[in-house]
């Protein structure tokens, strides 16, 4: 298949996945205690579109419209944003570190966010200031603090060696995990809240959260995509990339900052959701190759689709009880992770 044929194929496939994502969003908005049909949900969503929306407003059930637009849709769109953010960061980190096992948790950012949230929960700070929850705020501060700490430990002069970054991230992650455990020991009455948060959930989604997280993820993803050529060259080795005009250290620092901001925003509203950033980019690489001009956009849309499906399952498998979405993603992700380990072991043998 020639390059032009591939581009045409990728465009068609990308469009098909986008259509699939839209249909999944509509289908997900029908699922719940209220009996809402697919066509009715589609009409409700279409009624909010500019220019054509007024054609769909006739004979809409006001209660069903309220449920879809104010309860289910914010949660679904937050799942889209978080899934997109985790996957794009996972793809970026796997390319930057040349490591298929790299994911958003590798730098300790997720654990830092979990520590910040655990501190807020333990102190009984489940309050809101200017519409932003203090748990969310503390979580984001924890993510930023973890990034600064890991960066400070890993840097050698003006350089940022990959191995130092990975080891620093692991060390900080273990440290923060230990601190979370200690907090739970001293705050028995908050253990359930802390555990549920660290397992990941989007049940508290709101339009305000969507308005904050979605732009951060979208802008961060666009900036990351701009560096797709540099990520391709980094895969050939730092020396080769430098000889081809890539500012290796500057690129790493920019991508690290962008990734940390995206992860901080996502984890602050969803808790720690594992395996999305690991599994989705790796599947895209296996199916479509390792060109980051393809891997990054496909990881974003497939990650969004994957998390919407997982969250829909989480809230509908055993109603009215809700399973943390992080448990669902791990249920799918863990077997794939084991497969990667077995595959890499065979290569060594």
C-alpha positions in Angstrom: 0.0 0.0 0.0 1.5 3.4 -1.0 1.8 6.3 1.3 -1.2 8.1 -0.3 -3.3 5.0 -0.1 -2.4 4.7 3.6 -3.4 8.3 4.3 -6.7 7.8 2.6 -7.3 4.6 4.6 -6.3 6.3 7.9 -8.7 9.2 7.2 -11.6 6.8 6.5 -10.8 4.7 9.5 -10.5 7.8 11.8 -13.9 9.1 10.5 -15.5 5.7 11.2 -14.1 5.6 14.8 -15.4 9.2 15.3 -18.9 8.1 14.1 -18.6 5.1 16.4 -17.7 7.4 19.3 -20.7 9.6 18.6 -23.1 6.6 18.4 -21.6 5.2 21.6 -22.2 8.6 23.4 -25.8 8.5 22.3 -26.3 4.9 23.3 -24.6 5.5 26.7 -27.0 8.4 27.3 -29.9 6.0 27.0 -28.7 3.7 29.7 -29.9 4.1 33.3 -32.9 3.9 35.5 -35.0 6.1 33.2 -36.2 4.4 30.0 -35.0 6.6 27.2 -34.8 5.3 23.6 -31.9 5.8 21.3 -33.9 8.0 18.9 -35.2 10.1 21.8 -31.7 10.6 23.2 -30.4 11.4 19.7 -33.2 14.1 19.3 -32.3 15.5 22.7 -28.6 15.8 21.8 -29.4 17.2 18.3 -31.7 19.8 19.8 -28.7 21.5 21.3 -26.8 21.9 18.1 -26.7 25.4 16.6 -28.6 26.2 13.4 -30.4 22.9 13.3 -31.4 22.4 16.9 -34.8 24.0 16.6 -35.9 21.2 14.2 -35.6 18.6 17.0 -37.1 20.5 20.0 -40.8 19.6 19.3 -42.4 17.0 21.5 -39.3 16.3 23.7 -39.9 14.9 27.1 -38.7 17.6 29.5 -37.8 15.1 32.2 -35.8 12.9 29.9 -34.1 16.0 28.4 -33.1 17.0 31.9 -31.7 13.6 32.7 -29.7 13.3 29.4 -28.3 16.9 29.3 -27.7 17.5 33.0 -26.9 14.1 34.5 -25.7 11.6 31.9 -24.1 13.8 29.2 -21.6 15.7 31.5 -20.4 12.3 32.7 -20.1 10.9 29.2 -18.2 13.9 27.9 -15.9 13.9 31.0 -15.2 10.2 30.2 -14.4 11.2 26.6 -12.0 14.0 27.8 -10.3 11.8 30.4 -9.9 8.8 28.1 -8.5 11.1 25.4 -6.1 12.7 27.8 -4.8 9.5 29.4 -4.3 7.9 26.0 -2.5 10.8 24.3 -0.1 11.1 27.3 0.5 7.3 27.2 1.3 7.4 23.5 3.6 10.4 24.1 5.4 8.8 26.9 5.9 5.5 25.2 7.4 7.4 22.3 9.5 9.7 24.4 10.9 6.9 26.6 11.0 4.3 23.8 9.3 2.0 26.2 6.0 0.2 25.5 5.4 -0.2 29.2 5.4 3.5 29.9 2.0 5.1 30.9 0.7 8.2 32.6 1.5 6.7 36.1 5.2 6.2 35.3 6.2 9.7 36.5 4.4 9.5 39.8 1.9 12.2 38.6 -1.1 10.1 39.2 0.1 9.0 42.6 0.8 12.7 43.5 -2.7 13.6 42.5 -4.0 10.7 44.6 -2.0 11.9 47.6 -3.4 15.5 47.2 -6.9 14.1 47.1 -6.4 11.8 50.0 -5.1 14.7 52.2 -8.2 16.8 51.3 -10.6 13.8 52.0 -8.9 13.0 55.3 -9.2 16.6 56.4 -12.9 16.6 55.5 -12.6 19.2 52.8 -15.3 17.9 50.5 -16.4 21.5 49.8 -16.5 23.8 46.8 -15.0 27.2 46.2 -16.1 29.1 43.1 -17.6 25.8 41.8 -14.4 23.9 42.1 -14.1 21.0 44.7 -11.3 21.3 47.1 -10.5 17.6 46.6 -10.1 18.3 42.9 -7.9 21.4 43.6 -5.7 19.5 46.1 -5.4 16.6 43.6 -4.2 19.0 40.8 -1.7 20.6 43.3 -0.5 17.1 44.2 0.0 16.3 40.5 2.0 19.5 39.9 4.1 18.9 43.0 4.9 15.4 41.9 6.0 16.6 38.5 8.3 19.3 40.0 9.8 16.8 42.5 10.5 14.2 39.9 12.0 16.7 37.5 14.2 18.2 40.2 15.5 14.7 41.2 16.0 13.5 37.6 17.7 16.5 35.9 21.5 16.4 35.5 22.7 19.9 34.8 20.5 21.0 31.9 19.7 17.5 30.7 16.9 15.1 31.6 18.1 11.5 31.1 15.3 9.1 30.5 16.5 6.4 32.9 16.8 9.1 35.7 13.2 10.3 34.9 11.8 6.8 35.1 13.6 5.8 38.3 12.7 9.1 40.0 9.0 8.7 39.0 9.0 5.2 40.4 10.6 6.3 43.7 8.3 9.2 44.1 5.3 7.0 43.3 6.3 4.5 46.0 6.8 7.3 48.5 3.4 8.9 47.9 1.7 5.5 48.0 3.2 4.9 51.4 2.0 8.3 52.6 -1.6 7.5 51.3 -1.5 4.2 53.3 -0.4 6.1 56.4 -3.2 8.6 56.0 -5.8 5.8 55.7 -4.4 4.2 58.9 -5.0 7.5 60.8 -8.3 8.3 59.2 -10.3 5.0 59.5 -13.6 6.9 58.9 -12.4 8.1 55.5 -10.8 4.9 54.2 -13.8 4.1 52.0 -13.8 7.5 50.3 -10.1 7.5 49.8 -10.1 3.9 48.3 -13.0 4.7 46.0 -11.3 7.8 44.8 -8.0 6.0 44.1 -9.8 3.3 42.2 -11.2 5.9 39.8 -14.7 7.2 39.2 -16.5 9.8 37.1 -19.7 9.6 39.0 -19.4 13.2 40.4 -19.1 14.7 36.8 -20.5 18.1 36.2 -20.5 20.6 33.3 -18.0 22.8 35.3 -15.6 19.9 35.3 -16.1 19.3 31.6 -15.5 23.0 30.9 -12.2 22.9 32.8 -10.8 19.5 31.7 -11.9 19.3 28.1 -10.0 22.5 26.9 -6.9 21.4 28.7 -7.0 18.0 27.2 -7.8 19.4 23.7 -5.1 22.0 23.7 -2.5 19.7 25.3 -3.3 17.0 22.7 -2.9 19.5 19.8 0.5 20.6 21.2 1.6 17.0 21.6 0.6 16.2 18.0 2.7 19.1 16.8 5.7 17.2 18.2 4.7 13.9 16.5 7.6 14.2 14.0 10.1 14.8 16.8 8.7 11.7 18.6 9.3 9.7 15.4 12.9 10.9 15.3 13.4 10.3 19.0 12.6 6.6 18.4 15.7 6.4 16.2 17.9 7.5 19.2 18.8 10.8 20.8 22.0 11.3 18.7 20.3 10.7 15.4 17.4 12.9 16.4 19.9 15.7 17.3 21.7 15.3 14.0 18.3 15.8 12.2 17.6 19.0 14.0 15.5 17.9 17.1 16.2 19.8 20.3 16.0 16.6 22.3 16.2 18.0 25.9 13.8 20.9 25.1 11.3 18.5 23.4 11.4 16.2 26.4 10.8 19.1 28.8 7.9 20.5 26.8 6.2 17.1 26.4 6.8 16.3 30.1 5.1 19.6 31.2 2.2 19.1 28.7 1.7 15.5 29.8 1.8 16.4 33.5 -0.8 19.2 33.0 -3.1 16.9 31.1 -2.7 14.1 33.7 -3.2 16.5 36.6 -6.4 17.8 35.1 -7.8 14.3 34.3 -6.8 12.6 37.6 -8.1 15.6 39.6 -11.7 14.9 38.4 -11.6 11.1 37.8 -9.3 9.6 40.4 -6.6 7.2 39.3 -7.8 5.2 36.3 -5.2 2.6 35.3 -4.2 0.9 32.1 -5.9 3.3 29.6 -2.7 5.1 28.8 -0.8 1.8 28.6 -3.2 -0.4 26.6 -4.7 1.9 24.0 -1.6 3.4 22.5 0.1 0.0 22.4 -2.9 -1.5 20.6 -2.8 1.3 18.0 0.9 0.6 17.5 0.3 -3.1 16.9 -2.5 -2.4 14.4 -1.4 0.8 12.6 2.3 1.0 13.1 4.5 3.3 15.2 4.2 6.6 13.2 3.2 9.1 15.9 1.3 11.2 13.3 -1.1 8.2 13.3 -0.6 6.9 16.8 -1.5 10.1 18.6 -4.8 11.0 17.0 -6.0 7.4 16.9 -5.0 6.9 20.5 -7.0 10.0 21.5 -10.3 8.8 19.9 -10.0 5.1 20.7 -9.1 6.1 24.3 -12.2 8.2 24.5 -14.3 5.4 23.1 -12.8 2.9 25.5 -13.4 4.9 28.6 -17.0 5.8 27.6 -17.7 2.0 27.2 -16.0 1.2 30.5 -17.8 3.9 32.4 -21.1 2.8 30.9 -20.5 -0.7 32.1 -19.4 0.6 35.5 -22.7 2.3 36.1 -25.0 -0.3 34.5 -23.6 -3.8 35.3 -25.2 -4.2 38.7 -27.6 -1.2 39.2 -28.1 0.7 41.5 -24.6 -0.2 42.8 -21.8 1.4 40.8 -18.4 -0.2 40.1 -15.4 2.2 40.0 -14.4 2.7 36.4 -10.8 2.1 37.3 -11.7 -1.5 38.2 -13.3 -2.0 34.8 -10.3 -0.6 32.8 -7.9 -2.7 34.9 -10.0 -5.8 34.3 -9.5 -5.2 30.6 -6.0 -3.8 30.9 -4.3 -6.3 33.2 -4.5 -9.3 30.9 -3.1 -7.2 28.1 -0.3 -6.0 30.3 0.5 -9.7 31.2 0.5 -10.4 27.4 3.1 -7.7 26.9 5.3 -9.1 29.6 5.1 -12.6 28.2 5.8 -11.3 24.7 8.8 -9.3 25.8 10.1 -12.4 27.8 9.9 -14.5 24.6 12.0 -11.9 22.8 14.7 -12.1 25.4 14.7 -15.9 25.3 
